[in-house]
């Protein structure tokens, strides 16, 4: 059970980081468009 819990935590952290990176990329894209 402990190992399974660690895997779940790793997946949540991975997806959370991925979503944050995507959100930052989208925000940067919008800022670039506004500047242009």
C-alpha positions in Angstrom: 0.0 0.0 0.0 2.8 2.4 0.8 4.5 1.9 -2.6 1.1 2.4 -4.4 0.6 5.7 -2.4 4.1 6.9 -3.4 3.3 6.2 -7.1 0.0 8.2 -6.8 1.8 11.1 -5.2 4.5 11.1 -7.9 1.8 11.1 -10.6 -0.1 14.0 -9.0 3.2 16.0 -8.7 4.1 15.1 -12.3 0.7 16.2 -13.7 0.5 19.3 -11.5 3.9 20.4 -12.8 2.9 19.6 -16.4 -0.3 21.7 -16.1 1.6 24.6 -14.5 4.1 24.6 -17.3 1.3 24.5 -19.9 -0.5 27.3 -18.2 2.7 29.4 -18.1 3.3 28.7 -21.8 -0.2 29.7 -22.7 0.1 32.9 -20.6 3.4 33.7 -22.3 1.8 33.2 -25.7 -1.0 35.6 -24.8 1.4 38.2 -23.6 3.5 37.9 -26.8 0.3 38.4 -28.8 -0.8 41.4 -26.8 2.7 43.0 -27.2 2.6 42.4 -31.0 
